[in-house]
Amino acid sequence: MPDRSILSPGLIRSLEVFTAVAETGQMRSGARMLGLSQPAASQQIAALEKTFGTRLIDRSVRPVRLTHAGMRLHNRAQRILHALSDMESELRHVGQTSISLLRVGIQASIATTLTPSLVTLTQDEFGVEDITLHAGQSGNHEHLLRTKQADLAITSNPFLDMDGLERHHILKEDFLLVLPGDYDGPMDNLEAIQRNLPLVRFGNTTNAGRQIAQHLRRLRFEPDKVIQADRSSMVTSCVSAGQGFSLLTPTLLIDGMVENMRLRLIELPVAGLSRTLTVVARKGELRNLPKAVAELSKQKLVHHIAEFVGEIGSRSVDHN
C-alpha cells in the first residue's frame, strides 16, 4: 500500500516543487525558482512518487519529461495550488481594510533601488503586515504569477498573453552603448567597436538577452566574441574591467554606477532598442496598491537615473 504519511501540509510544498520542475523542465531550475537546493527538490519529487506509488518524472532525458501519471498530476496540482491561493487571497481580505500578506516579484536589476521604499509604502499606507520579495528575471515572475505564488510583479514583461491581470506603466527606456571608462577606440558603429572588444550581454535565458539578440539579428550584426551573463552587475563589471562593451538601459546601469564602476555611456549608433517596466498584478485583488507601487517605482527610478547615470540616462527615459 502506498505511504500516505506525506498527505499533510508537506504535500502542498511537494506539489509546488513538482509543478516548478514540470514547468521549467529541469530539477535545478525548478529548485532555484523556489529557493531550494537541487537535492532538496529531488527529495520532494521522490516523496510524491513514493506516496502515489508511481513514477512521475522520466529523469533519463534532458529536459526532464513527465510520465503519463506525471502529466495527470501536473494538471491536478495546478488546480489545487490555484484553489488554495484563491482561498488564501479571499480570506486575507475578509473583514479587513488592510492587506496582511503581500508577495512581490521584482526585477533583479532594480531590486536594491526599490526595496526599502516599497516596504515602507506597503506597510505605512496599505497596512501590509508581511511582505515577501522575490528578485529575479521576468521568466521567474511569469511562473510566480501563473502559479499564484506572487500577488504583484515589477517586471520588464507585461505578460500580455495572460488574462485577468491589471498593468500599470512605470517607464520606457532606451538602451545605451556602454564602454569601458578608458576606451578610446571607434564608437560610431558596432562593427568597428567589436574589432577591439567582445560584446558582453545578457544571456538568452533572460528577456533582455532575447531582446538584444533579436535586435542585433535585425541589424545583421554578428559579433565575433560574446560574453553572456544573467545579472546586470556581472555585465557592468566585465565592461568596467575592459573586457568588452555592452548594450544596457539606465535602470540596468544603476547598480554599477552606484559602485563607481568606470563606464563610458553614449547613445546607440542605431536607435530602436528599448524596454518597458510595468507593474503587473491580478486584477482587483490589491485595490489601489499596484498603481501606488508603479508611481513610487517611477519616482525612485527617475531620481536614481538622474543621480547616478546622469543626463544621458535621463534623456533616454520616457516616463509619461
KOLFIBA-519781 format. One record per residue (C-alpha): residue number from 1; residue in three letters; x negated, y, z. Coordinates in pm, 1 decimal, always signed. Layout:
<bamis>
(bami NUM,"ala",(X,Y,Z))
...
</bamis>
This chain:
<bamis>
(bami 1,"met",(+0.0,+0.0,+0.0))
(bami 2,"pro",(-138.5,+349.2,-83.2))
(bami 3,"asp",(-270.9,+554.6,+206.1))
(bami 4,"arg",(-8.0,+818.4,+298.2))
(bami 5,"ser",(-223.8,+994.6,+558.7))
(bami 6,"ile",(-300.4,+1278.1,+318.7))
(bami 7,"leu",(+68.6,+1370.5,+297.8))
(bami 8,"ser",(+14.1,+1662.9,+531.7))
(bami 9,"pro",(-85.1,+2029.2,+494.6))
(bami 10,"gly",(-407.7,+1896.0,+342.1))
(bami 11,"leu",(-210.6,+1774.1,+42.6))
(bami 12,"ile",(-144.8,+2132.2,-66.1))
(bami 13,"arg",(-515.8,+2207.9,-76.3))
(bami 14,"ser",(-583.3,+1888.3,-268.3))
(bami 15,"leu",(-319.8,+1983.6,-525.4))
(bami 16,"glu",(-475.0,+2330.4,-558.8))
(bami 17,"val",(-815.8,+2172.6,-623.0))
(bami 18,"phe",(-672.9,+1921.3,-869.9))
(bami 19,"thr",(-491.2,+2198.0,-1059.5))
(bami 20,"ala",(-804.5,+2414.3,-1078.4))
(bami 21,"val",(-1012.7,+2123.8,-1211.2))
(bami 22,"ala",(-741.0,+2025.9,-1459.0))
(bami 23,"glu",(-715.9,+2380.4,-1596.2))
(bami 24,"thr",(-1089.3,+2452.4,-1617.5))
(bami 25,"gly",(-1184.6,+2106.2,-1742.1))
(bami 26,"gln",(-1484.9,+2099.7,-1508.7))
(bami 27,"met",(-1526.1,+1989.9,-1149.4))
(bami 28,"arg",(-1787.5,+2259.2,-1086.4))
(bami 29,"ser",(-1582.6,+2543.7,-1237.4))
(bami 30,"gly",(-1267.3,+2437.7,-1055.6))
(bami 31,"ala",(-1455.8,+2419.3,-727.2))
(bami 32,"arg",(-1619.5,+2757.8,-778.2))
(bami 33,"met",(-1284.2,+2916.9,-855.9))
(bami 34,"leu",(-1159.4,+2810.3,-511.5))
(bami 35,"gly",(-1481.0,+2885.1,-324.6))
(bami 36,"leu",(-1570.7,+2518.2,-273.7))
(bami 37,"ser",(-1878.4,+2310.8,-342.2))
(bami 38,"gln",(-1858.9,+2053.6,-620.6))
(bami 39,"pro",(-1884.9,+1757.6,-377.4))
(bami 40,"ala",(-1601.6,+1902.3,-165.3))
(bami 41,"ala",(-1378.2,+1934.1,-472.8))
(bami 42,"ser",(-1466.2,+1581.3,-582.6))
(bami 43,"gln",(-1369.6,+1451.1,-237.7))
(bami 44,"gln",(-1030.9,+1624.3,-261.5))
(bami 45,"ile",(-963.5,+1462.5,-600.3))
(bami 46,"ala",(-1077.5,+1121.2,-470.5))
(bami 47,"ala",(-840.4,+1158.8,-173.6))
(bami 48,"leu",(-548.9,+1226.4,-409.1))
(bami 49,"glu",(-638.6,+921.6,-619.0))
(bami 50,"lys",(-651.8,+707.1,-305.2))
(bami 51,"thr",(-317.1,+842.6,-187.4))
(bami 52,"phe",(-137.6,+769.8,-514.3))
(bami 53,"gly",(-331.9,+452.1,-590.7))
(bami 54,"thr",(-429.5,+555.2,-943.7))
(bami 55,"arg",(-697.7,+738.6,-1137.9))
(bami 56,"leu",(-606.8,+1099.4,-1213.1))
(bami 57,"ile",(-920.3,+1217.3,-1397.4))
(bami 58,"asp",(-1145.6,+1050.0,-1652.8))
(bami 59,"arg",(-1492.2,+1154.0,-1533.5))
(bami 60,"ser",(-1675.6,+979.1,-1816.8))
(bami 61,"val",(-1622.0,+1266.8,-2062.3))
(bami 62,"arg",(-1704.3,+1637.3,-2061.0))
(bami 63,"pro",(-1492.1,+1836.6,-2018.2))
(bami 64,"val",(-1311.6,+1603.6,-1780.7))
(bami 65,"arg",(-986.1,+1463.7,-1916.3))
(bami 66,"leu",(-666.3,+1389.3,-1729.1))
(bami 67,"thr",(-531.8,+1036.3,-1736.0))
(bami 68,"his",(-165.0,+982.5,-1810.7))
(bami 69,"ala",(-96.1,+982.6,-1437.1))
(bami 70,"gly",(-308.9,+1296.3,-1402.0))
(bami 71,"met",(-106.1,+1480.3,-1666.1))
(bami 72,"arg",(+217.4,+1392.9,-1490.4))
(bami 73,"leu",(+77.7,+1503.1,-1155.1))
(bami 74,"his",(-52.8,+1827.9,-1307.0))
(bami 75,"asn",(+297.1,+1922.1,-1423.0))
(bami 76,"arg",(+444.1,+1836.0,-1084.5))
(bami 77,"ala",(+163.9,+2008.8,-891.9))
(bami 78,"gln",(+215.0,+2332.1,-1083.3))
(bami 79,"arg",(+584.7,+2335.1,-996.8))
(bami 80,"ile",(+513.0,+2254.0,-631.5))
(bami 81,"leu",(+249.1,+2525.4,-593.9))
(bami 82,"his",(+466.3,+2782.5,-770.5))
(bami 83,"ala",(+761.8,+2696.8,-549.1))
(bami 84,"leu",(+552.6,+2725.4,-233.3))
(bami 85,"ser",(+414.4,+3058.4,-348.7))
(bami 86,"asp",(+763.2,+3188.2,-426.2))
(bami 87,"met",(+882.5,+3077.4,-83.2))
(bami 88,"glu",(+584.2,+3241.3,+85.7))
(bami 89,"ser",(+636.6,+3564.6,-105.9))
(bami 90,"glu",(+1009.1,+3571.4,-27.2))
(bami 91,"leu",(+962.4,+3504.7,+343.1))
(bami 92,"arg",(+687.9,+3765.6,+370.2))
(bami 93,"his",(+937.3,+4034.1,+272.9))
(bami 94,"val",(+1247.9,+3920.7,+460.6))
(bami 95,"gly",(+1331.9,+4175.8,+727.8))
(bami 96,"gln",(+1005.8,+4366.1,+676.0))
(bami 97,"thr",(+919.1,+4708.5,+545.8))
(bami 98,"ser",(+552.1,+4614.8,+515.2))
(bami 99,"ile",(+359.5,+4353.7,+315.8))
(bami 100,"ser",(+199.1,+4119.1,+565.7))
(bami 101,"leu",(-35.4,+3939.1,+323.6))
(bami 102,"leu",(-196.1,+4065.3,+2.9))
(bami 103,"arg",(-421.9,+3861.6,-224.7))
(bami 104,"val",(-616.4,+4060.5,-482.9))
(bami 105,"gly",(-836.4,+3959.9,-775.9))
(bami 106,"ile",(-1080.5,+4236.0,-864.0))
(bami 107,"gln",(-1328.6,+4277.9,-1147.4))
(bami 108,"ala",(-1671.5,+4189.9,-1008.7))
(bami 109,"ser",(-1838.2,+4496.2,-1161.8))
(bami 110,"ile",(-1617.1,+4738.1,-965.9))
(bami 111,"ala",(-1551.5,+4533.8,-652.3))
(bami 112,"thr",(-1816.8,+4708.5,-441.7))
(bami 113,"thr",(-1697.9,+5051.4,-554.8))
(bami 114,"leu",(-1328.0,+4995.0,-486.4))
(bami 115,"thr",(-1304.4,+4752.9,-194.8))
(bami 116,"pro",(-1331.9,+4991.6,+106.4))
(bami 117,"ser",(-1079.2,+5240.6,-33.1))
(bami 118,"leu",(-849.3,+4958.9,-145.5))
(bami 119,"val",(-843.6,+4807.7,+202.5))
(bami 120,"thr",(-772.6,+5147.7,+359.0))
(bami 121,"leu",(-488.7,+5222.7,+115.2))
(bami 122,"thr",(-311.6,+4891.1,+157.8))
(bami 123,"gln",(-339.4,+4888.6,+536.2))
(bami 124,"asp",(-262.5,+5253.5,+611.8))
(bami 125,"glu",(+5.8,+5325.7,+351.4))
(bami 126,"phe",(+166.4,+4984.4,+296.0))
(bami 127,"gly",(+115.4,+4812.8,+630.5))
(bami 128,"val",(-76.1,+4516.8,+489.9))
(bami 129,"glu",(-192.4,+4302.9,+779.3))
(bami 130,"asp",(-414.3,+4052.6,+599.3))
(bami 131,"ile",(-589.9,+4110.5,+268.3))
(bami 132,"thr",(-790.7,+3857.0,+70.0))
(bami 133,"leu",(-1014.9,+3982.7,-211.5))
(bami 134,"his",(-1148.3,+3763.1,-492.8))
(bami 135,"ala",(-1426.5,+3920.5,-702.8))
(bami 136,"gly",(-1467.8,+3762.5,-1044.8))
(bami 137,"gln",(-1411.4,+3783.0,-1417.9))
(bami 138,"ser",(-1077.2,+3822.0,-1594.1))
(bami 139,"gly",(-1061.1,+3446.2,-1656.2))
(bami 140,"asn",(-1061.8,+3390.8,-1280.1))
(bami 141,"his",(-785.6,+3649.7,-1240.4))
(bami 142,"glu",(-569.3,+3475.7,-1500.1))
(bami 143,"his",(-591.6,+3146.8,-1313.4))
(bami 144,"leu",(-517.2,+3314.8,-979.5))
(bami 145,"leu",(-209.9,+3489.3,-1121.3))
(bami 146,"arg",(-80.0,+3184.0,-1308.1))
(bami 147,"thr",(-114.7,+2962.6,-1001.0))
(bami 148,"lys",(+18.5,+3240.1,-775.3))
(bami 149,"gln",(-295.5,+3245.7,-564.9))
(bami 150,"ala",(-316.9,+3621.7,-623.6))
(bami 151,"asp",(-45.5,+3886.1,-598.2))
(bami 152,"leu",(-233.1,+4152.7,-791.6))
(bami 153,"ala",(-540.8,+4185.6,-1012.3))
(bami 154,"ile",(-760.0,+4479.8,-1111.8))
(bami 155,"thr",(-888.4,+4345.6,-1438.8))
(bami 156,"ser",(-1014.4,+4409.5,-1791.2))
(bami 157,"asn",(-747.6,+4184.5,-1944.2))
(bami 158,"pro",(-379.8,+4291.3,-1923.5))
(bami 159,"phe",(-266.2,+3930.4,-1991.4))
(bami 160,"leu",(-6.5,+4036.3,-2246.1))
(bami 161,"asp",(+80.3,+3671.8,-2311.4))
(bami 162,"met",(+206.1,+3625.6,-1954.6))
(bami 163,"asp",(+568.8,+3705.2,-1876.4))
(bami 164,"gly",(+701.3,+3850.0,-1554.0))
(bami 165,"leu",(+416.3,+4094.0,-1493.6))
(bami 166,"glu",(+401.5,+4469.7,-1441.7))
(bami 167,"arg",(+98.2,+4657.7,-1570.9))
(bami 168,"his",(-44.5,+4992.3,-1462.7))
(bami 169,"his",(-314.2,+5159.9,-1671.0))
(bami 170,"ile",(-633.4,+5271.5,-1494.8))
(bami 171,"leu",(-865.3,+5390.3,-1772.0))
(bami 172,"lys",(-1009.9,+5316.4,-2113.2))
(bami 173,"glu",(-1387.8,+5336.7,-2152.1))
(bami 174,"asp",(-1623.7,+5318.3,-2448.9))
(bami 175,"phe",(-1932.2,+5100.3,-2446.8))
(bami 176,"leu",(-2266.1,+5280.3,-2436.0))
(bami 177,"leu",(-2609.1,+5183.2,-2565.2))
(bami 178,"val",(-2826.3,+5102.3,-2262.5))
(bami 179,"leu",(-3204.7,+5109.7,-2298.7))
(bami 180,"pro",(-3498.1,+5082.4,-2057.6))
(bami 181,"gly",(-3580.1,+5414.9,-1894.1))
(bami 182,"asp",(-3920.4,+5440.5,-2066.0))
(bami 183,"tyr",(-3804.6,+5323.3,-2409.5))
(bami 184,"asp",(-3938.4,+5549.4,-2686.1))
(bami 185,"gly",(-3862.9,+5348.1,-2999.4))
(bami 186,"pro",(-3592.3,+5396.9,-3264.8))
(bami 187,"met",(-3236.5,+5447.0,-3138.3))
(bami 188,"asp",(-3033.3,+5527.0,-3448.6))
(bami 189,"asn",(-2926.1,+5169.2,-3529.2))
(bami 190,"leu",(-2910.0,+4833.1,-3353.3))
(bami 191,"glu",(-3120.4,+4651.8,-3614.6))
(bami 192,"ala",(-3413.6,+4885.1,-3551.4))
(bami 193,"ile",(-3381.7,+4850.0,-3174.4))
(bami 194,"gln",(-3369.7,+4470.3,-3180.6))
(bami 195,"arg",(-3700.2,+4459.3,-3364.7))
(bami 196,"asn",(-3851.5,+4592.0,-3041.4))
(bami 197,"leu",(-3621.6,+4446.5,-2775.1))
(bami 198,"pro",(-3391.8,+4145.0,-2732.5))
(bami 199,"leu",(-3020.9,+4202.2,-2674.4))
(bami 200,"val",(-2911.3,+4146.1,-2313.5))
(bami 201,"arg",(-2537.3,+4094.5,-2290.4))
(bami 202,"phe",(-2256.3,+3925.5,-2104.2))
(bami 203,"gly",(-2211.1,+3559.1,-2187.3))
(bami 204,"asn",(-1923.7,+3429.7,-2398.3))
(bami 205,"thr",(-1756.6,+3289.4,-2086.8))
(bami 206,"thr",(-1663.5,+3648.0,-1991.3))
(bami 207,"asn",(-1406.3,+3876.4,-2151.8))
(bami 208,"ala",(-1670.0,+4148.7,-2206.4))
(bami 209,"gly",(-1909.0,+3898.0,-2363.0))
(bami 210,"arg",(-1649.4,+3772.0,-2611.1))
(bami 211,"gln",(-1550.6,+4128.4,-2695.1))
(bami 212,"ile",(-1911.3,+4231.3,-2760.8))
(bami 213,"ala",(-1978.0,+3920.7,-2969.9))
(bami 214,"gln",(-1669.8,+3985.9,-3186.3))
(bami 215,"his",(-1769.6,+4349.7,-3236.0))
(bami 216,"leu",(-2123.1,+4256.5,-3339.9))
(bami 217,"arg",(-1989.1,+3999.0,-3586.3))
(bami 218,"arg",(-1772.0,+4268.4,-3744.6))
(bami 219,"leu",(-2085.9,+4480.0,-3781.2))
(bami 220,"arg",(-2268.1,+4177.7,-3927.1))
(bami 221,"phe",(-2534.0,+4229.5,-3662.8))
(bami 222,"glu",(-2715.3,+3911.5,-3563.8))
(bami 223,"pro",(-2989.5,+3976.9,-3307.1))
(bami 224,"asp",(-3298.2,+3756.5,-3324.7))
(bami 225,"lys",(-3313.1,+3706.6,-2948.7))
(bami 226,"val",(-3035.9,+3719.6,-2690.6))
(bami 227,"ile",(-3037.1,+3704.3,-2310.2))
(bami 228,"gln",(-2694.4,+3626.0,-2161.9))
(bami 229,"ala",(-2569.5,+3673.2,-1805.4))
(bami 230,"asp",(-2227.4,+3682.1,-1636.6))
(bami 231,"arg",(-2282.5,+3972.8,-1395.0))
(bami 232,"ser",(-2343.9,+4338.4,-1479.9))
(bami 233,"ser",(-2617.0,+4361.4,-1214.0))
(bami 234,"met",(-2809.9,+4085.1,-1390.9))
(bami 235,"val",(-2777.3,+4258.9,-1727.2))
(bami 236,"thr",(-2882.0,+4601.7,-1598.1))
(bami 237,"ser",(-3176.4,+4462.4,-1400.8))
(bami 238,"cys",(-3314.6,+4296.0,-1715.5))
(bami 239,"val",(-3281.0,+4620.0,-1912.9))
(bami 240,"ser",(-3435.4,+4823.9,-1631.0))
(bami 241,"ala",(-3732.5,+4585.2,-1629.8))
(bami 242,"gly",(-3787.7,+4649.9,-2001.6))
(bami 243,"gln",(-3676.6,+4301.2,-2106.1))
(bami 244,"gly",(-3411.5,+4414.0,-2352.6))
(bami 245,"phe",(-3128.7,+4652.3,-2440.6))
(bami 246,"ser",(-2757.8,+4617.6,-2380.5))
(bami 247,"leu",(-2406.2,+4744.1,-2451.5))
(bami 248,"leu",(-2219.8,+4835.2,-2131.5))
(bami 249,"thr",(-1933.3,+5058.3,-2021.8))
(bami 250,"pro",(-1964.7,+5322.8,-1747.0))
(bami 251,"thr",(-1793.2,+5104.0,-1485.2))
(bami 252,"leu",(-2028.2,+4818.3,-1570.7))
(bami 253,"leu",(-2318.5,+5056.4,-1508.4))
(bami 254,"ile",(-2216.6,+5197.0,-1170.0))
(bami 255,"asp",(-2391.1,+4937.3,-953.3))
(bami 256,"gly",(-2716.7,+4964.8,-1147.1))
(bami 257,"met",(-2718.1,+5343.1,-1135.2))
(bami 258,"val",(-2639.6,+5341.4,-761.0))
(bami 259,"glu",(-2952.0,+5128.6,-714.0))
(bami 260,"asn",(-3153.8,+5384.5,-915.1))
(bami 261,"met",(-3238.0,+5143.4,-1195.1))
(bami 262,"arg",(-3433.4,+5317.0,-1468.2))
(bami 263,"leu",(-3194.0,+5315.8,-1762.6))
(bami 264,"arg",(-3151.8,+5537.1,-2067.7))
(bami 265,"leu",(-2794.6,+5584.5,-2188.2))
(bami 266,"ile",(-2684.3,+5707.4,-2528.5))
(bami 267,"glu",(-2369.1,+5678.1,-2737.8))
(bami 268,"leu",(-2343.5,+5368.8,-2954.3))
(bami 269,"pro",(-2466.0,+5433.2,-3311.2))
(bami 270,"val",(-2146.2,+5263.6,-3432.7))
(bami 271,"ala",(-1836.1,+5350.8,-3232.2))
(bami 272,"gly",(-1522.3,+5144.5,-3185.7))
(bami 273,"leu",(-1611.0,+4920.8,-2892.4))
(bami 274,"ser",(-1417.4,+4988.3,-2571.2))
(bami 275,"arg",(-1236.3,+4812.8,-2288.9))
(bami 276,"thr",(-937.4,+4894.8,-2070.4))
(bami 277,"leu",(-896.2,+4840.6,-1696.8))
(bami 278,"thr",(-546.7,+4758.3,-1573.7))
(bami 279,"val",(-370.2,+4670.1,-1250.8))
(bami 280,"val",(-155.7,+4360.8,-1312.8))
(bami 281,"ala",(+97.0,+4223.0,-1062.0))
(bami 282,"arg",(+401.4,+4001.2,-1061.1))
(bami 283,"lys",(+698.5,+4222.2,-1135.7))
(bami 284,"gly",(+896.6,+4363.0,-845.6))
(bami 285,"glu",(+716.4,+4185.1,-561.3))
(bami 286,"leu",(+499.4,+4464.7,-420.4))
(bami 287,"arg",(+721.4,+4771.7,-460.5))
(bami 288,"asn",(+502.7,+5080.4,-529.8))
(bami 289,"leu",(+173.8,+4921.5,-425.0))
(bami 290,"pro",(+45.6,+4824.2,-776.6))
(bami 291,"lys",(+99.0,+5179.3,-906.5))
(bami 292,"ala",(-74.8,+5324.2,-599.8))
(bami 293,"val",(-368.4,+5083.9,-647.7))
(bami 294,"ala",(-401.1,+5192.4,-1012.0))
(bami 295,"glu",(-403.3,+5561.1,-917.4))
(bami 296,"leu",(-659.2,+5504.5,-642.4))
(bami 297,"ser",(-879.2,+5296.3,-873.4))
(bami 298,"lys",(-870.8,+5566.1,-1140.7))
(bami 299,"gln",(-964.5,+5837.1,-890.9))
(bami 300,"lys",(-1254.0,+5641.5,-738.7))
(bami 301,"leu",(-1394.6,+5513.3,-1066.7))
(bami 302,"val",(-1384.1,+5851.6,-1240.2))
(bami 303,"his",(-1560.6,+6007.2,-939.3))
(bami 304,"his",(-1831.4,+5738.6,-927.4))
(bami 305,"ile",(-1888.9,+5753.2,-1302.4))
(bami 306,"ala",(-1940.0,+6130.3,-1285.6))
(bami 307,"glu",(-2169.2,+6099.4,-982.2))
(bami 308,"phe",(-2386.5,+5807.0,-1086.0))
(bami 309,"val",(-2355.3,+5755.5,-1461.8))
(bami 310,"gly",(-2341.8,+6124.6,-1546.0))
(bami 311,"glu",(-2198.1,+6335.2,-1824.3))
(bami 312,"ile",(-2232.2,+6075.0,-2097.1))
(bami 313,"gly",(-2034.2,+5830.8,-1883.1))
(bami 314,"ser",(-1760.2,+6083.0,-1816.6))
(bami 315,"arg",(-1733.7,+6167.7,-2188.2))
(bami 316,"ser",(-1682.2,+5803.6,-2277.7))
(bami 317,"val",(-1386.4,+5755.0,-2038.1))
(bami 318,"asp",(-1022.3,+5824.2,-2121.8))
(bami 319,"his",(-818.1,+5806.8,-1801.3))
(bami 320,"asn",(-490.9,+5953.1,-1933.2))
</bamis>
